[in-house]
Amino acid sequence: MSTAEPARLVWVKSSYSGGEGGECLEAAAAPGAIHIRDSKAPAEAHLTFPAPQWSAFVRYAVRYVK
């Protein structure tokens, strides 16, 4: 797991997010982990995934979700 402090992470909004503040996700990369949060509630809890599991999810999503 990452030891990065959430306040020090650089959050990037999903390219699928619209400009109207609807259903938006933000992601931040840290050594060995990916953090995901709701852009409408950045101060709330976020999810942390180990990098290998996140990579597996992305491979699945690219292949099966269209």
trRosetta pair geometry for C-beta under 8 A, 3 or more apart (Angstrom, degrees):
i j d omega theta_ij theta_ji phi_ij phi_ji
1 32 6.9 136 176 117 6 119
1 33 5.8 39 -156 -69 50 138
1 48 6.6 61 -149 134 100 134
1 50 6.6 -80 -85 -84 57 86
2 30 3.8 70 -145 103 149 130
2 31 6.0 138 -119 66 91 62
2 32 5.4 173 -74 74 73 90
2 33 3.5 -106 -24 30 112 132
2 35 7.4 -84 48 -47 148 103
2 48 6.6 -131 34 -160 107 128
3 30 7.9 -161 48 159 42 133
3 31 8.0 -13 31 62 79 106
4 8 6.0 -130 -174 79 88 107
4 9 5.7 93 140 -75 128 90
4 28 7.9 -142 113 131 146 119
4 30 3.7 -125 4 -132 143 140
4 31 7.2 139 -39 26 110 78
4 33 7.4 -152 24 62 111 118
4 35 7.8 -113 80 -27 122 134
5 8 4.6 72 67 12 92 108
5 9 7.5 -146 92 -26 48 81
6 9 5.6 -40 -152 6 40 119
6 28 7.9 123 -142 60 63 154
6 35 6.9 175 -114 -165 85 162
6 46 6.5 147 -125 27 130 129
9 28 3.6 59 168 164 122 156
9 30 6.3 -66 -108 -61 103 109
9 35 5.9 -43 -141 48 165 145
10 28 5.8 150 68 -134 44 99
10 29 7.9 -21 62 42 91 72
11 26 4.3 28 179 160 110 130
11 27 7.1 145 -150 70 65 23
11 28 4.8 -54 -90 -63 58 108
11 35 8.0 -75 -100 93 86 110
11 37 7.0 -48 -128 44 131 118
11 39 7.9 151 155 -105 132 86
11 42 7.3 -113 -10 -133 178 119
12 26 6.3 155 71 -159 32 79
12 27 5.7 -30 60 63 88 75
12 28 7.0 142 9 -84 76 55
13 17 5.0 -77 166 37 108 149
13 24 5.9 -24 -153 -174 105 118
13 25 7.5 135 -154 86 56 43
13 26 5.2 -42 -93 -98 52 85
13 39 5.8 39 -115 -92 99 148
14 17 4.6 115 69 -26 87 98
14 24 6.2 -172 35 -158 104 66
14 25 4.7 56 -29 63 127 85
14 26 7.0 -119 -21 -83 74 36
14 27 7.2 82 -70 -8 76 100
17 22 7.3 180 -157 61 72 80
17 23 7.5 -141 -119 93 76 52
17 24 3.8 52 -128 -119 128 94
17 25 7.0 -155 -65 34 114 55
17 39 6.8 36 -128 16 154 154
18 21 7.7 -67 87 10 85 25
18 22 5.2 34 46 23 115 115
18 24 7.7 -118 39 -72 59 99
21 24 6.7 -70 -151 -9 40 132
21 39 7.7 -136 -142 106 69 112
21 40 6.5 99 179 -93 93 97
24 38 7.3 100 81 -167 68 56
24 39 3.8 -42 107 36 116 130
24 40 6.5 124 49 -33 100 83
25 36 6.0 -16 -171 -165 114 98
25 37 7.3 145 -158 75 65 36
25 38 6.8 -51 -107 -105 58 42
25 39 6.6 -176 -124 -20 6 96
26 36 7.3 153 80 -154 48 49
26 37 5.3 -21 61 63 96 86
26 38 7.8 32 18 125 88 5
26 39 4.7 110 -29 -78 107 91
26 42 7.2 8 35 -104 146 98
27 34 6.0 -15 -165 -176 108 101
27 35 6.7 146 -159 79 54 55
27 36 5.5 -18 -101 -98 77 70
28 34 7.4 153 77 -162 44 55
28 35 4.5 -13 59 59 95 108
28 37 7.9 14 1 5 105 106
29 33 7.8 158 -158 90 49 51
29 34 5.8 -26 -105 -108 63 73
29 35 7.8 -158 -73 21 18 78
30 33 4.9 -7 67 65 99 92
30 34 7.6 177 27 -87 73 26
30 35 6.5 46 -3 -16 112 108
32 50 6.5 -37 164 -147 81 73
32 51 5.3 -118 -162 -8 33 116
33 48 5.3 1 -178 -173 130 99
33 49 6.5 151 -157 77 75 42
33 50 5.9 -56 -101 -111 75 36
33 51 6.0 -102 -75 -43 22 78
33 54 7.8 109 -162 -15 43 136
34 48 7.4 158 80 -153 42 53
34 49 5.1 -16 60 61 92 96
34 51 6.2 110 -22 -99 90 60
34 54 4.3 81 26 -98 136 169
35 46 5.2 48 180 129 99 134
35 47 7.0 157 -156 83 54 48
35 48 5.2 -21 -101 -99 75 76
35 49 7.9 179 -82 20 30 69
36 46 6.1 174 81 -176 40 96
36 47 4.7 -13 59 61 97 100
36 48 7.9 -177 20 -78 71 30
36 49 7.2 28 -4 -3 110 108
37 41 7.5 -128 171 84 98 72
37 42 6.0 79 132 -126 139 57
37 44 7.2 153 -158 74 106 82
37 45 7.9 -166 -119 117 97 35
37 46 3.6 -54 -79 -108 98 112
37 47 7.4 177 -74 21 52 68
38 41 4.7 24 87 42 116 92
38 42 7.5 -135 85 -67 61 44
38 44 6.6 0 47 60 110 126
38 46 8.0 -157 9 -104 63 77
39 42 6.5 7 -148 -64 38 93
41 44 4.0 13 142 4 113 125
49 53 5.2 -124 -179 87 101 109
49 54 4.2 121 108 -63 129 98
49 57 7.4 -44 -175 7 161 141
50 53 4.9 78 64 14 86 106
50 54 7.0 -163 87 -9 40 90
51 54 5.7 -58 -143 38 32 111
51 55 6.2 34 159 -21 67 106
52 55 5.7 -53 -148 35 31 113
52 56 6.5 34 153 -20 64 104
53 56 5.6 -51 -149 34 34 114
53 57 6.5 37 152 -19 64 103
54 57 5.6 -53 -151 35 34 113
54 58 6.4 33 152 -18 66 105
55 58 5.8 -54 -147 36 32 110
55 59 6.4 35 154 -20 65 104
56 59 5.8 -52 -148 35 31 112
56 60 6.5 32 152 -18 63 106
57 60 5.7 -57 -152 37 32 112
57 61 6.2 29 154 -19 67 108
58 61 5.6 -53 -142 38 32 111
58 62 6.2 32 159 -20 66 106
59 62 6.1 -56 -147 35 27 109
59 63 6.4 18 158 -13 61 114
60 63 6.0 -70 -152 41 27 106
60 64 5.9 -25 174 21 68 116
60 65 7.7 56 128 -8 71 101
61 64 6.9 -77 -126 54 20 80
61 65 4.6 -30 -158 29 66 125
62 65 7.5 -11 -49 48 12 84
